[in-house]
Amino acid sequence: MVRVKSQIESADIRTGWLDLLFAPRAVAFFVVLGCGAVLAVATTLEPASGGIGTHTQLGLPPCGWIVRLDLPCPTCGFTTAFTNVVHGDFVSAFAGQPFGAVLACATAVFFVGGLVVLITGAPLGGVLCRFWTIKVTWVVLAMLILSWGYTMLRFRGHI
């Protein structure tokens, strides 16, 4: 007995192919948009000389932790690090806020990767999913905490 595909089954197959074709590109579009916006804003800023406070050029208030506790928050120096990275001053970026510099570099890599997926449809998202494990999550959290400790020592003048 020969089975003839119904119109519903054919539509499901077409929809599945469309999902496979456009879903990675849709995600890539938003990755490129988000990463590109962050990097573009960073190009318009001048890095703060002390390594903290560049965000105030965007009309944001000074860090509440510094104002209230006289200690930098875990993300203090990120905007300055991003600004230094997009201006090509990697030494100042890593000296000011190491994790912020790593994150800025990762943002640039994701921007380029997103462009590749957007243009070619290459399945790069799968690579990230295979790479990202619980161990990687713990390493990233440890890097953030160590970087925050470094920033606090630098803020107090110990480094």
Secondary structure as UniProt FT lines:
FT   HELIX           7..43
FT   TURN            49..50
FT   HELIX           54..58
FT   HELIX           64..69
FT   TURN            74..77
FT   HELIX           78..86
FT   TURN            87..88
FT   HELIX           90..96
FT   HELIX           98..120
FT   HELIX           124..131
FT   HELIX           134..155
FT   TURN            156..157
//
